[in-house]
Amino acid sequence: MSEQQTPLTDREKTIVEIREALENVTPGDWYAQQRYANLWSIEVKQDGRYPITIANVTTTLLEVGIHDEHIKYNAQLFAKATKWLRFLLSELERLEREYAEERAAHNEHVTELCEKEKECRKLRKELDLLQELAVKVTVEREKERKSAQQEIERLRIEKGECQEHYSAMESMWFKAHQENERLEQERNMYKASSEVFYERLKIRDELVEQLHAQIKYYFGGDGGLAKLQDGVNKLLQERQKLIEGLLTIMDIASEDGVHWKLDRCYTTARDILKEIGVLSK
């Protein structure tokens, strides 16, 4: 089934008629030739042939408004009509061709503009998303900055507190060091005293043994010997108490503790020594 042709417009019909007429006119060079005052002939000159008269332009003097100049120009218009029409058609074709080219360029430009518009819309949408993202990132960064600022402030306060604690601990350590040195001196002092007591006890033990030997030597027998034995036993008990007190002093004095324990040990040893008569009451 053949495609239905679009009907021609009046303009297109006129152009078709002009082209058809120009294709079928007498070929050759058309020109106007004056024959008489009121007569002009339209002739066509062909190569190697005698000119052909194809029309006459004339008028009578009785016709109103018609002058010789009009007849001349009427004849020239008729003679040059084919040439002028071909020129106008060629100009029309040139203009239509240029218009088509410009139209194609315009359409291409419009297409390009449409593509750019689509791309612009896409970029604008992406820009909006980026701006929205930038706002979110800015808000998050601001929150992080505030949080970091608060953390810095907290650490600054904590640092100040740590410095204060460190200063206090350093002061306490210095005092403890001094106290430890003092206790070391006291311990050494009491240790030396304990060694003196221990030497004295050894001398006492030797004297007691010598006395026991002399009593046994001079006072042999059950009655006097039993009494002496009781006295010796009492001395031995007192000696044991002295040894216990001395050991208590040595044990406590050798410990790293508070100094009031040393006072306690000293008091205990002193009471025992008073009790056995080593020290005066």
Number of C-alpha atoms within 10 A of each C-alpha: 3 4 5 6 6 6 8 10 9 9 9 11 12 12 14 13 12 15 14 11 12 16 11 8 9 16 12 13 15 23 19 23 18 16 12 9 12 18 17 22 23 22 21 20 16 14 8 6 8 10 16 15 15 12 15 17 19 19 15 10 11 7 8 7 7 13 14 14 10 12 19 20 13 16 24 19 16 19 22 17 15 20 15 13 14 15 12 12 15 12 12 13 12 12 13 13 12 12 13 13 12 14 14 12 12 14 13 12 13 14 12 12 14 12 12 13 14 12 12 14 12 12 14 13 12 12 14 12 12 14 12 12 12 13 12 12 13 12 12 12 12 12 12 12 12 12 12 12 12 12 12 12 12 12 13 12 12 12 12 12 12 13 12 12 12 12 12 12 13 12 12 12 13 12 12 13 12 12 14 17 12 13 20 17 12 16 21 14 13 20 17 13 15 19 14 12 15 16 12 12 17 13 12 14 15 12 12 16 13 12 13 17 12 12 16 15 10 10 14 12 9 10 10 12 17 13 11 16 16 11 13 17 12 13 16 14 13 18 19 13 17 22 17 14 22 24 16 18 25 20 13 19 25 17 14 11 12 11 18 9 14 23 14 13 21 18 14 16 21 18 16 19 20 13 15 16 11 13 11 9 9
